[in-house]
Amino acid sequence: MVKGLKTLSGSASPRELGEKILQWWYEKKRDYPWRHATDPYMILIAEIMLQRTRAEQVVPVYTEFVSRYPTVRDLAKADLEEIEKYFAKLGLRWRAKKVLEMAKYVVEKFCGKLPDEEERLLEIPAIGDYIADAILVFAYGKDRVVVDSNVVRIVERLFCIRSRGEGRRNSKIRQIANSLLVPGKARDFNWALIDFGALVCRPGNPSCRNCPLQAQCCYGKQIATRSLEGR
């Protein structure tokens, strides 16, 4: 157990909570084309397009893009204007230049293969901490949690803690998030957290009644108590 966590009566261990999220996901998971990919290039393109963009909006653009540029070498040979046309469909035209720089860098420095080490990934244009983590998990199967604002919200609500500053960079949040991880199932578990944050533990109007963690969740218990008091 991570030190300093507020626990509830009869609460499960972080690992057991992670197992519950994973079991929920096996029944409720959403399906997207990039979730069937293990090629780090495919994962990279998906993550770049998904930043601040709805997944449903990304699907047709991603599918068309990776069909037109199936490898990073193909992308490195593309014209900037051609790449811009795809990203403009997502309102992300400005990212096209970085994407082309990324492709050329990977071809020149890494012979067209995205590395499986965090430090080397972070050298590449268009790749920050989040995308590097996503590549390591979804392409290379590394056991870690890809922490974004959704994961921060889940952790804060589950244990009634409040992070300061940018939550995804908070060491305590990251430590707690990784304590939930089911070893050997990082790909599934991270997809589970994404879907759980989108469908149940939503930013506004969370679906606490349908949450498999309600009995152990600090926030969920507070909501249930308020409902009883208001009757």
Backbone bond lengths (Angstrom), bond angles and torsions (degrees), N, CA, C in turn:
res aa  C-N    CA-C-N  psi(-1)  N-CA   C-N-CA  omega(-1)  CA-C   N-CA-C  phi
1 M - - - 1.470 - - 1.523 109.36 -
2 V 1.339 116.03 134.01 1.455 120.35 176.24 1.518 108.91 -69.34
3 K 1.339 116.85 135.11 1.459 121.27 -177.45 1.528 111.47 -63.25
4 G 1.327 116.06 143.06 1.451 121.26 172.91 1.520 115.30 87.34
5 L 1.339 119.13 6.82 1.451 121.11 179.88 1.515 110.18 -82.37
6 K 1.328 115.48 139.71 1.461 120.63 175.08 1.520 107.31 -84.61
7 T 1.332 117.33 118.41 1.459 120.95 -178.26 1.519 110.50 -103.89
8 L 1.308 115.81 160.02 1.449 121.63 178.52 1.521 110.07 -107.80
9 S 1.309 115.90 161.27 1.459 120.45 178.52 1.526 109.96 -59.63
10 G 1.312 115.75 126.05 1.451 119.85 179.13 1.510 113.87 74.09
11 S 1.331 117.00 14.28 1.461 119.69 -176.08 1.519 110.79 -69.59
12 A 1.326 115.16 153.15 1.454 121.65 179.38 1.526 109.30 -87.38
13 S 1.312 116.27 169.49 1.462 120.87 175.19 1.526 108.31 -73.12
14 P 1.344 117.94 160.45 1.466 120.02 177.53 1.528 112.40 -52.89
15 R 1.331 117.19 -41.59 1.466 119.99 179.77 1.524 111.54 -62.21
16 E 1.335 116.74 -39.85 1.464 120.49 178.91 1.526 111.10 -67.23
17 L 1.334 116.45 -34.53 1.465 119.90 176.08 1.524 109.72 -65.65
18 G 1.325 115.80 -40.92 1.457 120.34 176.89 1.519 111.83 -60.72
19 E 1.329 116.35 -39.51 1.456 121.03 178.05 1.532 110.54 -62.60
20 K 1.319 116.57 -38.92 1.468 120.52 179.47 1.523 111.23 -65.17
21 I 1.331 116.29 -41.76 1.467 120.15 177.51 1.527 109.87 -61.97
22 L 1.313 115.91 -42.35 1.464 120.81 -178.96 1.526 110.99 -65.25
23 Q 1.316 117.77 -42.65 1.461 120.68 179.17 1.525 110.80 -64.91
24 W 1.332 116.35 -38.98 1.472 120.19 175.79 1.523 110.07 -59.52
25 W 1.325 115.66 -42.51 1.464 120.45 -176.42 1.522 112.03 -66.71
26 Y 1.292 118.24 -36.95 1.465 120.49 179.33 1.535 111.37 -59.66
27 E 1.317 116.91 -25.02 1.469 121.06 178.58 1.528 112.47 -94.43
28 K 1.337 117.59 -28.86 1.472 121.26 -170.78 1.527 114.90 -115.91
29 K 1.307 118.76 3.58 1.472 121.41 -170.04 1.525 113.22 -60.96
30 R 1.334 113.43 147.64 1.456 121.90 173.86 1.533 108.63 -92.11
31 D 1.315 115.50 156.36 1.467 119.50 -176.66 1.531 109.92 -120.06
32 Y 1.327 115.43 125.80 1.456 121.89 176.66 1.526 108.81 -133.19
33 P 1.327 118.35 151.53 1.471 120.43 -175.34 1.517 114.76 -58.28
34 W 1.334 117.88 -37.03 1.464 120.09 -178.86 1.526 112.84 -69.99
35 R 1.309 117.31 -15.70 1.463 119.32 178.37 1.533 112.20 -76.25
36 H 1.316 115.48 -9.68 1.462 119.75 176.13 1.528 110.96 -96.87
37 A 1.329 116.44 -2.69 1.467 120.82 -176.10 1.525 111.60 -93.80
38 T 1.319 115.20 144.89 1.468 120.79 170.66 1.527 110.57 -122.87
39 D 1.326 116.23 -4.82 1.459 121.18 176.36 1.529 108.07 -68.60
40 P 1.339 118.53 121.67 1.469 120.11 -178.18 1.526 113.79 -57.66
41 Y 1.319 117.19 -31.08 1.468 120.78 177.85 1.528 110.41 -64.43
42 M 1.330 116.82 -44.87 1.462 121.26 179.34 1.533 110.79 -63.13
43 I 1.320 115.62 -41.14 1.466 120.49 177.58 1.525 110.06 -62.57
44 L 1.320 116.45 -43.76 1.467 121.53 -179.49 1.519 111.43 -59.86
45 I 1.326 117.13 -48.77 1.465 120.56 -178.97 1.526 110.52 -61.33
46 A 1.329 116.48 -43.58 1.457 120.09 178.87 1.523 111.21 -60.19
47 E 1.324 117.50 -46.31 1.461 120.75 -177.25 1.518 111.95 -65.62
48 I 1.325 117.48 -37.60 1.467 120.39 177.46 1.527 109.93 -63.38
49 M 1.319 116.66 -43.22 1.472 120.42 -179.05 1.523 112.44 -71.64
50 L 1.331 116.50 -29.47 1.472 120.46 -175.29 1.518 113.81 -80.04
51 Q 1.309 118.25 -13.94 1.459 119.97 -177.58 1.530 109.91 -63.71
52 R 1.321 115.83 114.06 1.466 124.02 178.46 1.529 112.54 60.47
53 T 1.335 116.37 28.67 1.462 121.52 179.53 1.524 108.66 -134.04
54 R 1.320 117.26 140.21 1.468 121.32 -179.87 1.514 110.47 -66.24
55 A 1.327 116.06 137.70 1.464 121.30 -177.43 1.522 111.89 -58.85
56 E 1.333 117.11 -40.66 1.461 120.67 -178.90 1.527 111.10 -62.41
57 Q 1.311 116.57 -32.69 1.466 121.16 178.57 1.529 110.76 -73.20
58 V 1.326 116.19 -30.74 1.461 121.28 -176.42 1.529 111.92 -76.17
59 V 1.319 117.93 -32.53 1.475 121.85 -171.74 1.534 113.74 -48.53
60 P 1.348 119.86 -55.91 1.470 118.16 -176.30 1.525 113.20 -67.17
61 V 1.336 116.90 -34.63 1.462 120.36 -179.55 1.523 110.38 -70.00
62 Y 1.329 116.02 -44.27 1.461 121.12 178.37 1.531 110.80 -60.46
63 T 1.324 116.39 -46.39 1.463 121.12 -177.94 1.522 111.15 -61.05
64 E 1.311 116.24 -44.35 1.460 121.09 179.52 1.530 111.30 -67.64
65 F 1.325 115.87 -39.86 1.467 121.36 -176.72 1.528 111.59 -65.67
66 V 1.330 117.32 -48.70 1.466 119.40 -177.06 1.525 111.56 -73.90
67 S 1.324 116.75 -19.40 1.459 119.54 172.41 1.526 110.35 -73.22
68 R 1.329 115.68 -38.69 1.473 121.08 178.97 1.518 111.39 -75.07
69 Y 1.334 116.96 -36.73 1.473 121.97 -179.50 1.536 108.49 -127.08
70 P 1.327 118.51 79.37 1.467 121.22 -174.20 1.527 115.44 -71.74
71 T 1.331 117.88 -15.09 1.470 120.62 178.24 1.516 109.68 -136.08
72 V 1.308 115.85 162.97 1.459 120.02 179.03 1.529 110.87 -65.52
73 R 1.320 117.34 -28.50 1.467 120.47 176.66 1.528 111.27 -67.11
74 D 1.319 116.47 -39.61 1.466 120.39 176.24 1.522 110.31 -62.60
75 L 1.320 116.02 -42.25 1.454 120.73 -179.36 1.531 111.48 -66.11
76 A 1.310 116.91 -38.41 1.466 121.12 -178.78 1.528 112.26 -62.70
77 K 1.329 116.98 -23.28 1.470 121.33 -179.46 1.525 112.76 -90.33
78 A 1.320 116.75 -5.44 1.467 120.87 -173.61 1.524 112.24 -74.95
79 D 1.336 115.43 159.02 1.460 121.53 173.95 1.528 108.70 -83.98
80 L 1.320 116.10 143.27 1.463 120.71 -179.70 1.525 111.46 -57.69
81 E 1.319 117.52 -42.54 1.464 120.87 -178.18 1.527 111.49 -61.36
82 E 1.316 116.34 -35.00 1.458 120.83 179.25 1.532 110.61 -67.44
83 I 1.330 116.42 -42.50 1.472 120.67 178.73 1.526 110.19 -66.43
84 E 1.315 116.06 -38.31 1.468 120.50 -179.54 1.527 111.74 -59.31
85 K 1.336 116.64 -34.14 1.464 119.89 -178.83 1.526 111.37 -61.62
86 Y 1.324 116.07 -37.63 1.467 119.56 179.15 1.523 111.07 -70.76
87 F 1.305 116.66 -47.50 1.462 120.06 -176.29 1.527 112.29 -71.57
88 A 1.323 116.36 -24.84 1.464 119.75 176.59 1.522 110.94 -63.96
89 K 1.326 117.03 -30.06 1.464 120.77 178.71 1.523 111.95 -64.07
90 L 1.334 115.63 -21.24 1.466 120.80 179.60 1.528 111.53 -104.96
91 G 1.315 115.57 5.53 1.463 119.78 -176.11 1.513 112.24 71.92
92 L 1.336 116.57 26.34 1.463 121.95 -174.50 1.531 111.80 -124.93
93 R 1.310 116.93 32.74 1.459 120.41 -177.19 1.527 112.21 -51.84
94 W 1.326 116.23 -36.83 1.466 121.37 -176.40 1.526 113.04 -64.16
95 R 1.344 117.31 -18.63 1.456 119.69 179.96 1.537 113.46 -81.22
96 A 1.312 115.88 -15.39 1.466 120.23 -174.84 1.527 112.16 -58.49
97 K 1.308 117.14 -40.95 1.468 120.80 -178.20 1.527 110.72 -62.37
98 K 1.346 116.69 -43.41 1.462 120.82 178.88 1.523 111.50 -65.28
99 V 1.320 115.85 -36.58 1.465 120.35 -179.88 1.520 110.27 -65.07
100 L 1.308 116.95 -41.75 1.463 120.46 178.01 1.530 110.49 -66.87
101 E 1.330 117.01 -40.58 1.465 120.88 176.87 1.526 109.85 -61.36
102 M 1.322 115.79 -41.11 1.466 121.11 179.12 1.527 110.97 -59.10
103 A 1.330 116.03 -48.49 1.460 120.84 -177.28 1.525 111.37 -62.12
104 K 1.296 116.39 -44.64 1.472 120.17 -179.70 1.524 110.84 -65.57
105 Y 1.318 116.78 -37.76 1.461 121.25 179.39 1.529 110.84 -64.85
106 V 1.333 116.49 -44.43 1.465 120.76 -178.85 1.531 110.52 -64.40
107 V 1.312 116.58 -39.38 1.468 120.15 178.27 1.520 111.20 -66.80
108 E 1.323 116.04 -43.60 1.467 120.39 -176.10 1.526 112.78 -74.78
109 K 1.323 116.95 -42.51 1.470 120.78 -173.58 1.531 114.05 -93.40
110 F 1.321 116.95 -29.05 1.465 120.20 -174.47 1.528 112.90 -124.39
111 C 1.334 116.15 18.37 1.478 121.55 176.88 1.531 112.07 55.41
112 G 1.317 116.73 33.30 1.455 120.94 175.51 1.510 115.60 82.74
113 K 1.332 118.26 8.94 1.473 121.19 -179.94 1.529 110.07 -121.26
114 L 1.300 115.90 122.44 1.463 120.18 177.88 1.525 109.63 -66.91
115 P 1.335 117.81 130.69 1.468 120.69 -177.36 1.517 112.70 -69.57
116 D 1.330 115.78 163.26 1.463 120.75 179.16 1.524 111.59 -108.63
117 E 1.332 116.29 24.46 1.459 121.83 177.26 1.524 109.25 -121.25
118 E 1.329 115.67 134.55 1.461 120.83 -174.85 1.528 112.88 -57.68
119 E 1.322 117.76 -47.11 1.461 120.54 -176.97 1.519 111.93 -59.75
120 R 1.316 117.07 -39.87 1.463 120.73 -178.94 1.530 111.01 -73.76
121 L 1.324 117.07 -35.32 1.461 120.03 176.15 1.527 110.99 -62.46
122 L 1.319 116.66 -38.84 1.459 120.93 -177.05 1.528 113.19 -71.50
123 E 1.324 116.88 -10.26 1.464 120.34 174.47 1.526 111.28 -74.53
124 I 1.308 116.89 -21.31 1.461 122.55 -169.21 1.528 111.17 -84.06
125 P 1.338 118.12 133.74 1.475 121.01 176.23 1.522 110.80 -56.35
126 A 1.327 116.71 142.72 1.471 124.83 178.43 1.519 113.42 79.19
127 I 1.343 118.21 -0.76 1.470 119.94 179.05 1.526 110.05 -112.85
128 G 1.338 114.81 117.23 1.456 121.20 174.69 1.517 109.82 -110.08
129 D 1.334 116.33 -167.10 1.462 121.00 -176.18 1.527 112.84 -57.92
130 Y 1.331 116.21 -45.79 1.470 119.72 -175.70 1.524 111.49 -64.65
131 I 1.324 116.81 -48.88 1.465 119.81 -178.05 1.524 110.70 -66.51
132 A 1.329 116.50 -36.52 1.476 119.19 176.88 1.525 109.89 -60.85
133 D 1.330 117.17 -45.78 1.466 120.66 177.99 1.527 110.82 -60.87
134 A 1.336 116.48 -42.04 1.465 120.59 -179.03 1.524 111.18 -61.81
135 I 1.320 117.12 -42.25 1.471 120.71 178.74 1.523 110.24 -64.41
136 L 1.320 116.56 -43.50 1.463 120.30 -178.77 1.525 111.76 -63.90
137 V 1.323 116.36 -36.13 1.471 120.20 -179.60 1.522 111.80 -79.93
138 F 1.337 116.72 -56.18 1.458 120.68 -169.84 1.525 113.86 -79.28
139 A 1.337 116.89 -25.23 1.464 119.42 178.93 1.524 112.10 -99.85
140 Y 1.337 116.54 -38.48 1.465 119.65 -172.97 1.524 114.01 -111.19
141 G 1.328 117.31 0.18 1.458 120.82 172.69 1.516 115.47 69.74
142 K 1.335 117.86 24.96 1.465 120.33 179.22 1.529 110.16 -69.52
143 D 1.318 116.63 141.53 1.461 121.35 179.79 1.526 110.21 -83.18
144 R 1.316 116.09 94.93 1.466 121.95 175.96 1.520 108.34 -160.60
145 V 1.324 115.42 161.76 1.456 120.38 176.46 1.522 108.81 -99.65
146 V 1.323 115.69 133.02 1.463 121.82 176.69 1.527 106.18 -85.21
147 V 1.320 116.50 104.89 1.467 121.00 -171.12 1.524 111.08 -90.63
148 D 1.326 115.78 120.30 1.458 122.11 172.96 1.525 108.29 -130.48
149 S 1.329 117.40 -170.67 1.467 120.46 -176.39 1.529 111.72 -62.65
150 N 1.333 117.70 -30.75 1.469 119.96 178.39 1.518 111.76 -67.48
151 V 1.325 116.08 -42.71 1.468 120.49 178.71 1.528 109.84 -65.97
152 V 1.316 116.62 -40.53 1.469 120.64 177.84 1.526 109.89 -58.61
153 R 1.323 116.58 -45.56 1.469 120.81 -179.56 1.528 111.12 -62.11
154 I 1.320 117.57 -43.60 1.460 121.36 179.69 1.523 110.48 -60.94
155 V 1.314 117.19 -46.81 1.466 121.49 -179.03 1.521 110.88 -64.59
156 E 1.327 116.93 -44.92 1.467 120.36 -179.03 1.526 111.20 -61.55
157 R 1.312 117.08 -42.90 1.459 120.07 -179.15 1.524 112.02 -71.46
158 L 1.302 115.70 -41.46 1.463 120.13 -176.63 1.516 112.09 -61.33
159 F 1.350 116.34 -38.94 1.466 120.26 -174.96 1.534 113.65 -114.69
160 C 1.345 116.88 9.39 1.473 121.05 179.17 1.527 111.92 51.95
161 I 1.314 115.55 52.66 1.461 119.71 174.75 1.518 108.20 -121.64
162 R 1.304 115.96 158.41 1.463 121.13 179.54 1.516 108.66 -127.21
163 S 1.315 116.42 121.48 1.467 119.99 179.70 1.521 110.04 -86.36
164 R 1.298 115.22 153.02 1.465 120.93 177.12 1.519 109.31 -103.26
165 G 1.321 115.38 145.79 1.453 118.97 178.77 1.516 111.01 71.31
166 E 1.335 116.61 -147.55 1.461 121.92 -179.40 1.524 108.75 -80.54
167 G 1.331 115.42 108.08 1.457 121.16 -172.36 1.513 115.03 -56.22
168 R 1.344 117.27 -37.58 1.463 119.35 -175.47 1.521 112.41 -68.92
169 R 1.336 116.74 -15.00 1.467 120.14 176.83 1.527 112.06 -100.46
170 N 1.322 116.20 -0.76 1.463 121.22 -179.09 1.529 109.68 -73.46
171 S 1.323 116.59 123.47 1.469 120.58 -174.18 1.527 112.03 -63.10
172 K 1.351 117.60 -35.81 1.455 119.98 179.86 1.530 110.99 -68.08
173 I 1.327 115.99 -42.67 1.465 120.26 178.20 1.523 109.97 -60.27
174 R 1.327 115.97 -44.91 1.465 120.03 -178.80 1.531 111.37 -64.83
175 Q 1.341 115.87 -38.56 1.455 120.41 179.57 1.530 110.66 -64.93
176 I 1.332 115.95 -44.44 1.461 119.74 -179.85 1.527 110.63 -65.99
177 A 1.336 116.43 -44.20 1.466 120.61 180.00 1.520 110.50 -57.60
178 N 1.320 116.78 -42.58 1.460 120.17 -179.08 1.525 112.47 -73.05
179 S 1.344 117.17 -21.64 1.466 119.40 176.56 1.533 111.28 -72.00
180 L 1.345 116.71 -19.29 1.467 121.49 177.95 1.525 111.86 -80.86
181 L 1.325 116.36 -19.71 1.464 121.93 -172.36 1.525 112.67 -60.27
182 V 1.332 114.80 134.33 1.464 120.93 174.65 1.531 106.57 -89.35
183 P 1.334 118.64 112.55 1.470 121.62 -175.66 1.527 112.88 -55.78
184 G 1.327 114.50 138.27 1.457 119.83 178.54 1.517 114.35 81.89
185 K 1.340 116.71 -3.16 1.470 120.33 -178.22 1.530 110.90 -127.93
186 A 1.324 115.64 35.11 1.462 119.93 -174.13 1.524 112.99 -61.19
187 R 1.332 117.16 -40.34 1.471 119.51 179.43 1.529 110.43 -58.95
188 D 1.314 116.13 -55.76 1.464 120.37 -178.94 1.520 111.30 -61.62
189 F 1.329 116.67 -42.22 1.457 119.62 -175.87 1.527 111.66 -64.86
190 N 1.321 117.16 -39.19 1.463 119.23 179.12 1.520 111.95 -70.54
191 W 1.335 117.59 -36.95 1.464 119.08 172.97 1.531 109.10 -63.38
192 A 1.330 116.20 -38.09 1.465 120.40 -179.88 1.526 111.17 -61.86
193 L 1.332 117.15 -42.72 1.464 120.26 178.77 1.526 111.06 -63.41
194 I 1.332 116.82 -39.76 1.464 120.54 179.08 1.523 110.35 -61.64
195 D 1.328 116.48 -48.17 1.466 120.06 -178.55 1.531 112.16 -70.19
196 F 1.316 115.96 -36.59 1.471 120.59 178.40 1.531 110.04 -62.57
197 G 1.339 116.44 -41.57 1.464 120.52 178.71 1.517 113.03 -69.90
198 A 1.341 116.70 -27.08 1.463 120.81 -178.84 1.522 112.87 -86.51
199 L 1.324 116.90 -33.49 1.460 120.87 -172.74 1.523 114.83 -103.85
200 V 1.333 117.18 -29.39 1.467 120.46 -175.67 1.530 111.20 -117.46
201 C 1.306 116.41 -64.81 1.470 120.85 -176.11 1.526 109.98 -87.26
202 R 1.321 114.17 60.34 1.470 121.24 -175.19 1.528 110.96 -71.65
203 P 1.344 117.19 157.17 1.474 120.10 179.37 1.526 111.68 -58.08
204 G 1.323 115.93 -47.35 1.457 120.78 176.70 1.515 109.27 -116.88
205 N 1.324 117.05 145.21 1.456 122.38 178.81 1.531 112.69 53.71
206 P 1.332 118.18 58.54 1.468 120.31 178.25 1.522 111.07 -63.23
207 S 1.328 115.49 147.27 1.462 120.87 -178.22 1.530 110.02 -90.70
208 C 1.325 115.65 68.05 1.467 120.87 -174.60 1.538 112.34 -62.74
209 R 1.327 117.06 -32.94 1.471 119.70 -178.95 1.524 111.97 -65.35
210 N 1.332 116.19 -25.52 1.469 120.56 -179.44 1.525 112.35 -102.05
211 C 1.318 116.34 13.07 1.457 120.70 -175.96 1.530 111.27 -88.34
212 P 1.318 117.67 127.62 1.468 120.20 179.28 1.527 112.95 -70.63
213 L 1.334 116.93 -9.64 1.461 121.11 -178.62 1.530 112.79 -106.56
214 Q 1.318 116.89 8.34 1.463 119.34 -172.98 1.526 112.76 -55.11
215 A 1.308 117.35 -39.64 1.468 120.46 -177.32 1.520 112.03 -67.94
216 Q 1.327 117.49 -24.99 1.464 121.20 -178.92 1.522 112.90 -104.79
217 C 1.323 117.96 -9.44 1.461 121.69 -173.07 1.525 111.97 -84.86
218 C 1.302 116.42 126.18 1.465 121.32 -179.93 1.529 111.05 -60.88
219 Y 1.314 116.89 -46.63 1.465 122.43 179.47 1.532 110.35 -64.75
220 G 1.330 116.03 -43.49 1.460 120.56 -179.72 1.517 111.90 -61.85
221 K 1.314 116.05 -37.86 1.460 119.54 179.22 1.525 110.52 -67.81
222 Q 1.337 116.73 -37.02 1.455 120.61 177.52 1.525 111.15 -63.00
223 I 1.339 116.12 -42.01 1.462 121.39 178.83 1.518 110.66 -63.63
224 A 1.351 116.29 -43.95 1.458 120.93 179.85 1.521 111.09 -62.90
225 T 1.337 116.96 -40.19 1.472 121.84 179.68 1.521 110.75 -64.64
226 R 1.336 116.80 -42.98 1.472 120.58 179.19 1.524 110.78 -63.17
227 S 1.338 116.21 -38.13 1.470 120.00 179.68 1.523 110.75 -63.88
228 L 1.336 116.84 -41.66 1.459 121.01 179.23 1.526 111.35 -66.35
229 E 1.341 114.64 -40.23 1.470 119.02 -178.69 1.523 111.68 -67.88
230 G 1.356 115.60 -26.73 1.468 118.98 -177.72 1.505 114.20 -84.81
231 R 1.339 117.40 -4.01 1.463 120.11 180.00 1.526 111.88 -75.88
